């Protein structure tokens, strides 16, 4: 009898994501086994339980998905799982906490495409701001953009310390060059965005971060991307399906365009599906994180 494919889903939070469960089933896994409240120190043992019970042929149909909400912890759990492998008992592992890796990868890839096609520019050397920059998607977006060469700042709406702490932590982890900033008022936001080339909006759903008055202050903005699909939009004037549509409220500059959340979401959905499927199709184990997600997203946009 052919062995069924199994995805073990490790999550340090009380609940596994229904979104991830749906995605894994749609990608072709036969059996999903969710684990909640998983601690980092438990990952080694759980991984070895998963690899030794199926034989060398069965491990090719076995994989691990790591969720949660913490980008750094997800990376630590992925590394721990990888270190627990004992050849030939090796299985693929994919980390995507809160969908942050795939969402951020899709967002940056979409913005990068518009930057190249509409302005002939690259991420390298561009100045980028990440509003909502201390959340999971914001941090992942910032790290991806920074590693691609953008001068990237994580913007928190309340605390400069929170933004600086996040920047320092992830610079240490990934050799990025993030900076931190705070902008809690329209005046502070307007001052911050004046010389930005790129704006990423990754704030909480249903919160408008940049209104028309603030956007009127931009002087060299080229592309703005928003992942908030819950009204009101995070960036006023961007529509859900926009993919390079004029940013109508950026009146201080010509040629600025926007990327809407459904455009980003379409790439994110394709991306997560492709990465999940790749674990079923690969003859060798894969260890997938935000870097792999961004590389693949660049081929999908």
N, C-alpha and C positions, 0 to 999 in steps of 0.2 A: 504494500500500500504506500502511495506517495505521501510524504509527510506534509502537513499543512504549514503555511507560513505563520509565524507568531511575532508580534511586536510587543515587547515589554516596555511599558510607558512609566518612567520614573518621574515623579513630581514631588518637590519638597513642600508644596502647599497642600491644604486640606482637600483640594479637588483637582482632578485632571480636567483639562479643557475639553468640553464637548466639541469645539471646533476641531481640535486636533484628532479626536476620536473619529469624527466624520471624515476628515481628510485621509486618515490612515486606512479606513475601510474602502474609501473610493479609490485609493491608490493600489488596492489589491491584496492587502493583508487579510488572511483568513480569520485569525484570532487576535484579539487585542487583550492584553493583560495590564490593567492600570494599577499603579501603586502610588498611594498618597502619603504625605508626611515623610518622604524618604530623606534621610540625613546623609550627608556626604560620606560619613564613615561606614554607611551601610552599602554603598554602591559597589565596592569591591566584591563583597560576598554575594550580593544579588546577581552580579554579572557572572561570577563563576558558577552559580547555580544554573544560570541560563545556558551556559556554553557546554557544560559537561554532560548534559542529559540527552543530547540529540545525536551524537556521533558526528564525524567529519562531514557527512553529507547533509545532516540536519542543520548544521550551523549556517549553511548558505541560505536557509529559509527562516533564520532567526535574526532579529535586530532589536536595538534599544532606541527609544525616543526619550529625550530629556526635556522636560517642560519647566514650569515654575515662573517666576517673575524677575529673577536676579541674573543679569548677564554674566557676572563674574562667577557666581556659584554654578551656573550651567556649564561654563567652560571647565571648572574644577571637576565637576561630575563626569564630564566627557573624558577628561584626561585620566581620571581614576578608573573609569570603565576600560579605557584602552590599555592601561597598565595591568589590568586584571586578566587580559587575554593570555592564553597558553597555547601556542601553535601546536597542532593545526586547529585547535578550538578557538577560532576568532570570528567575531560577528561585527556587523556594521553598527555604528552609533551616530545618531543625528540629534544635535542640540538646537532647540528653537524656543527659548523661554518666552511665554506669552505671544508667540509668533513674532517676537521682536526682531529676530535675525532676518527672517524672510520678508517681513514688512519693511524694515530699514533697507535691506538690499534692493527691494523693488523700488522704493522711494528714491534712493540715490541713483539707481540705474535709469529711472525715468527722467529725473532732472538732468543727469549727465547727457542723455540723448538730446534733450531740448537745448541744452547749453551748446552742444556740438553743432546741431543742425541749424539752429536759429542764429547763433552768435559766433560760430567757428571757434569756440573756446573749450578748454578742458577743465576738469576739476583742479588739476594741478595749477597752483598760483591764484586760484579764485578765493575770494573771501566768503565764507559760509557761516550763517547763524542757524542754530537749532533751537527753536522755541519749544518749551516742554522738554528741554535737553537733559533733565535729570531723571526722567522716567526710562523704562526699559527700551522703548523704541527710540527715544531721543538719544540715549547713550550709544546704542548700536549704530544709529545713523551718524552720529558724530565720529565714532571710531572709524567707520567705513570711509567717510568723506576725508578724514584726516590722513588715513593711510594711503588714500588715493592722491594726496598732495594738496588738498584744500586747506587754507588757513581757517580753522574751524573753532567756533565758540559755542559752548553749551550755555543756554540762557535759562535761568530759573526765574520764576515770577515773584519769589519771596525772599530768597536767601542767596547772597553772593558766596557765603561759606559752602552751601550745598553744591553750588555749581563748581567752585574751585576744588572741593573735595572729590567730586566725581571725576573732574578732569585729571587730577593728580593720580587717582587710583587707576584709571584706565590707561593713562599714559605709561604708568609703571608696568601694567600688565601686557600691553600690546605695542609699546614703543610709538604710540601716537603722539601728537603735539597739540592736544586740546587745550583750550583756555576756558575760563569761566566768566560769566557776567550775570547781572541781575537787571530785570526790567519789569517793575511792578505797575508802572503808570504809562499812559499813552505818550507823555513827553519823553520818558526814558526809552520807550520802544522807538519813537521817532528818531531820537538821537543815535540810537544803536544801529538802525537799519540804513542810515544815510549813505554809507559807502559799501554796503553789502552787495555782492554779485549774486548770491544764492540765499534763499530763505527756505528752510525746512520747518514745517509746522507739525509737531508731534505731540501737542498738548492733549489733555483729556477731551473726550468726546463731548460735544455740545457747548464748548467754550470758544467764543470768538477772541482770538489773540490779537489780530491786526485788523483794525477797521479802516475805512476809506481815508479818514483824516491822517492816520499814521502812514498809510501807504503813499500818500501824496508827498511824503518827505524823501522818498528814495531818489538817489541821484545816479546810481549805476547798476541798479538791479536788472538781472537778466532772466532768472527763472525762480519761481516760487512753487514749492510743492506742499500739499496739505493732505494728511491722512484722516482727517476728521469727517466722517460721513453723516454725523448726527447734527441736525440744525441747532444753532447757526453754525455756518462754516467757520473753520479756524481762521481763514484768511478771507476777508470780505471780497466778493466779486468772482472768486473761483467757483465754478460749477462742478457738480459731482463727476461728470464724464470728461471734463476738460483735459486735453493732452496737447499742450502747446497753444492754447487759446490766449488772446491778448489779455493782459492783466489790467482791466479797465481803470482801476483806481490808482495805478502807479503813474500818475500824471506828470511826475517830475522827470521822467525818462521815457525814451521811445524804444519800443521793441520788447519790453518785458512780457513774459508769458507765464501762464500758470499750468500746473498739473493737479488734477482733482483726485479725490480719494478713491473713486471707482476705477479710474485709470490705473492708479497704484495697486488697488485691490485685485484687479484682474491679473496683473503680473505676479503679485504675491501668491495668488491661488495657484497659478500655473507653476510657479517656482516650488512651492511646498509639495505639490503633487509630483513634480519631476524628481525632487530629491528623495522623497519617500519611495518612489518606484525604483530609483537607482539602487537602493539597498537590496531590493529583491532581485535585481538583474545582474548585479556585479558578481564576478567570480572571486574577487578579492575583497576583504573588508574595507569599508569606507568610514572615515571619521569626519563628520561634516559639521561645520560651524558657520559663522557669519561670513567668513572669507570665501568659502565655497559657495554660499548663497549669492554673494555679490557677483562672483565670476559667472555663475550660471544666469543670473538676472540680466547681465549685460548681453547675453546671447538671445534673450527672450524679448527685449524691448524693440 
